[in-house]
């Protein structure tokens, strides 16, 4: 099940107030191996501006892979992957996939696809990697396969679960007022756990400035609390 929010002619799931939510059951989804439960973790739904087509990106980590499905209406889904292998390659030191933010660039950028993908690494730390795609089904690791380490708040600590803003139900990673990309994500400030939520900006998705330097939402209390799947 996922939530479909009918706010305008640009219908986007998971991007509206509870009062506007209409619940639909995805009865016709076919996963990479013909079953929805085979690759259904960490879902991200994006709607193309021109065609109105929906794309669903999901995860399975046994074995690690990202799967892609498509839909004309956000209700009936069909697998779009060409096989059971991952549509998205792991980075050189990657071990598994986590949450992601996916969108299509517009205008002067040529309409290419971008992905900020959380990956587990051999060092035992979750980190964010930049991917670039020529389509929702064709991806490569950017930044020479290196993580976006300026987002890390403490040496050896995790950072991931990033999200981009939605404006009137439309994903809007770049603010037209300042020309910068804006993300919200969670990170450990004193080791892996607990995590707090931070905000960061970038002119090109490669060089990041965490602003403010302190968390914009800080955990309270003790224990191994973690924010996850941040959604402003």
C-alpha positions as CSV (number, residue, x, y, z in Angstrom):
1,X,0.0,0.0,0.0
2,X,1.1,3.6,-0.6
3,X,-0.6,6.9,-0.4
4,X,-1.7,8.9,-3.4
5,X,-2.4,12.6,-2.9
6,X,-4.6,14.4,-5.5
7,X,-3.5,18.0,-5.0
8,X,-3.2,19.2,-8.6
9,X,-2.7,18.0,-12.2
10,X,0.7,16.9,-11.0
11,X,-0.3,14.0,-8.7
12,X,2.5,12.9,-6.4
13,X,2.4,10.2,-3.6
14,X,3.6,10.9,-0.1
15,X,3.6,14.7,-0.6
16,X,0.5,16.1,0.9
17,X,-1.4,16.8,4.1
18,X,-3.4,14.0,5.8
19,X,-6.6,15.8,5.0
20,X,-6.0,15.3,1.3
21,X,-4.9,11.7,1.4
22,X,-6.7,9.0,-0.7
23,X,-5.5,5.5,0.0
24,X,-5.1,3.0,-2.9
25,X,-3.9,-0.6,-2.7
26,X,-1.2,-1.5,-5.3
27,X,-2.7,-4.8,-6.4
28,X,-1.0,-5.2,-9.7
29,X,2.7,-4.5,-8.9
30,X,5.1,-7.1,-10.3
31,X,8.6,-7.0,-8.8
32,X,11.9,-8.0,-10.3
33,X,11.2,-11.7,-9.7
34,X,7.4,-11.4,-10.2
35,X,6.6,-10.9,-6.5
36,X,6.1,-7.5,-4.8
37,X,7.7,-8.6,-1.5
38,X,10.9,-9.5,-3.3
39,X,12.1,-5.9,-3.7
40,X,9.9,-3.5,-1.8
41,X,12.0,-1.7,0.8
42,X,12.7,2.1,1.1
43,X,10.2,3.2,-1.6
44,X,10.6,6.4,-3.5
45,X,8.0,7.6,-6.1
46,X,8.7,10.2,-8.7
47,X,6.4,11.5,-11.4
48,X,7.8,12.8,-14.7
49,X,6.7,16.3,-15.6
50,X,6.2,15.8,-19.3
51,X,4.7,12.3,-19.6
52,X,3.0,12.1,-16.2
53,X,4.5,8.6,-15.8
54,X,5.3,7.4,-12.3
55,X,8.5,5.6,-11.3
56,X,8.9,3.6,-8.1
57,X,12.4,2.8,-6.8
58,X,12.7,0.1,-4.1
59,X,15.3,-1.9,-2.3
60,X,16.2,-5.5,-1.5
61,X,19.4,-6.3,0.3
62,X,19.4,-10.1,-0.1
63,X,21.2,-9.8,-2.4
64,X,21.7,-5.9,-2.5
65,X,19.8,-4.3,-5.4
66,X,17.6,-1.4,-6.4
67,X,14.5,-2.3,-8.4
68,X,12.4,0.0,-10.6
69,X,8.7,-0.2,-11.5
70,X,6.5,2.2,-13.5
71,X,2.9,3.2,-13.6
72,X,0.6,5.4,-15.7
73,X,-1.6,6.3,-12.8
74,X,0.2,5.5,-9.5
75,X,-2.2,2.6,-8.8
76,X,-1.3,-0.2,-11.2
77,X,2.5,-1.0,-11.3
78,X,4.6,-3.1,-13.6
79,X,8.3,-4.0,-13.2
80,X,10.5,-1.9,-15.4
81,X,13.8,-3.7,-14.7
82,X,15.2,-5.9,-17.4
83,X,16.1,-8.6,-14.9
84,X,16.7,-9.5,-11.3
85,X,20.0,-7.7,-11.1
86,X,20.2,-4.3,-9.5
87,X,19.4,-1.3,-11.7
88,X,21.8,0.8,-9.6
89,X,25.3,-0.4,-9.0
90,X,26.9,-0.4,-5.6
91,X,29.8,2.1,-5.1
92,X,33.2,0.5,-4.9
93,X,33.1,0.1,-1.1
94,X,29.4,-0.4,-0.9
95,X,27.7,-3.4,0.7
96,X,24.0,-2.6,0.7
97,X,21.4,0.0,-0.3
98,X,19.3,2.3,2.0
99,X,17.0,5.2,1.4
100,X,17.3,7.5,-1.6
101,X,16.1,10.7,-3.2
102,X,15.5,10.6,-7.0
103,X,14.5,13.3,-9.5
104,X,14.9,14.5,-13.1
105,X,16.7,17.7,-13.8
106,X,14.9,20.3,-15.9
107,X,15.8,23.1,-18.2
108,X,19.4,23.9,-19.0
109,X,20.7,20.8,-17.2
110,X,19.3,18.7,-20.0
111,X,16.8,16.6,-18.2
112,X,19.3,14.1,-16.7
113,X,18.4,12.0,-13.7
114,X,20.0,12.4,-10.2
115,X,20.0,10.2,-7.2
116,X,21.3,10.7,-3.7
117,X,21.6,7.1,-2.5
118,X,22.3,5.9,1.0
119,X,24.6,2.9,1.0
120,X,26.2,0.8,3.7
121,X,30.0,0.5,3.3
122,X,32.7,-2.0,4.2
123,X,33.7,0.3,7.0
124,X,30.4,-0.4,8.7
125,X,29.1,3.2,8.1
126,X,26.1,4.4,6.1
127,X,27.0,7.1,3.7
128,X,25.4,9.2,0.9
129,X,26.6,8.8,-2.7
130,X,25.7,10.8,-5.8
131,X,24.4,8.9,-8.8
132,X,23.7,10.2,-12.3
133,X,21.4,8.5,-14.8
134,X,20.4,8.8,-18.5
135,X,17.1,7.3,-17.6
136,X,15.4,5.7,-14.5
137,X,16.9,2.4,-15.6
138,X,20.5,3.5,-16.4
139,X,22.7,4.7,-13.5
140,X,26.3,5.3,-12.7
141,X,28.1,6.3,-9.5
142,X,29.3,9.9,-9.7
143,X,32.1,11.7,-7.8
144,X,34.6,9.0,-8.7
145,X,32.6,6.6,-6.6
146,X,33.4,8.5,-3.4
147,X,30.8,9.4,-0.7
148,X,29.7,13.0,-0.1
149,X,31.8,13.1,3.0
150,X,31.2,16.8,3.7
151,X,27.8,15.8,5.0
152,X,29.4,13.6,7.7
153,X,29.2,15.2,11.2
154,X,31.6,13.0,13.1
155,X,34.5,10.8,11.8
156,X,33.3,7.3,11.4
157,X,29.6,8.1,11.9
158,X,26.7,7.5,9.6
159,X,24.8,10.0,7.5
160,X,21.9,9.1,5.2
161,X,18.1,9.1,4.7
162,X,18.2,12.4,2.7
163,X,15.1,14.1,1.4
164,X,14.4,17.0,-1.0
165,X,11.7,19.6,-0.7
166,X,8.3,19.4,-2.2
167,X,6.5,22.6,-3.5
168,X,2.8,22.3,-4.3
169,X,3.2,18.5,-4.5
170,X,6.2,18.6,-6.8
171,X,9.8,17.6,-5.8
172,X,12.0,20.7,-6.0
173,X,15.6,19.9,-5.1
174,X,16.9,23.3,-6.2
175,X,15.7,26.6,-4.7
176,X,15.1,29.2,-7.5
177,X,15.7,32.0,-5.1
178,X,19.4,31.1,-4.4
179,X,20.1,28.5,-7.1
180,X,21.3,25.9,-4.6
181,X,20.3,22.4,-4.0
182,X,18.8,21.8,-0.5
183,X,18.6,18.5,1.4
184,X,17.6,17.3,4.8
185,X,19.2,14.2,6.2
186,X,20.0,12.5,9.4
187,X,23.5,11.9,10.8
188,X,25.3,10.8,13.9
189,X,27.0,13.7,15.6
190,X,28.9,11.6,18.2
191,X,29.2,8.3,16.4
192,X,26.6,6.3,14.5
193,X,23.8,6.6,17.0
194,X,21.8,8.5,18.0
195,X,21.1,10.6,15.0
196,X,19.9,14.2,14.5
197,X,18.5,15.9,11.4
198,X,20.6,18.4,9.4
199,X,20.1,20.7,6.5
200,X,22.7,21.2,3.7
201,X,23.1,23.1,0.5
202,X,25.2,22.6,-2.7
203,X,25.7,24.4,-6.0
204,X,26.4,21.2,-7.9
205,X,25.5,18.2,-5.7
206,X,29.3,17.6,-5.1
207,X,30.4,20.3,-2.7
208,X,28.1,20.6,0.4
209,X,27.7,23.2,3.1
210,X,25.9,22.0,6.3
211,X,23.9,25.1,7.4
212,X,23.4,25.6,10.1
213,X,26.2,23.6,11.5
214,X,24.0,22.4,14.4
215,X,21.1,20.0,13.9
216,X,17.7,21.5,12.8
217,X,16.0,18.8,14.7
218,X,17.8,17.2,17.6
219,X,17.0,14.0,19.4
220,X,16.1,14.1,23.1
221,X,17.0,11.6,25.8
222,X,19.4,8.6,25.7
223,X,19.6,5.3,23.9
224,X,20.3,4.5,20.3
225,X,17.5,6.7,18.8
226,X,17.7,7.3,15.0
227,X,15.7,9.6,12.7
228,X,15.2,7.9,9.3
229,X,13.6,8.7,5.9
230,X,13.6,12.4,6.5
231,X,10.7,14.2,4.8
232,X,10.3,17.9,5.0
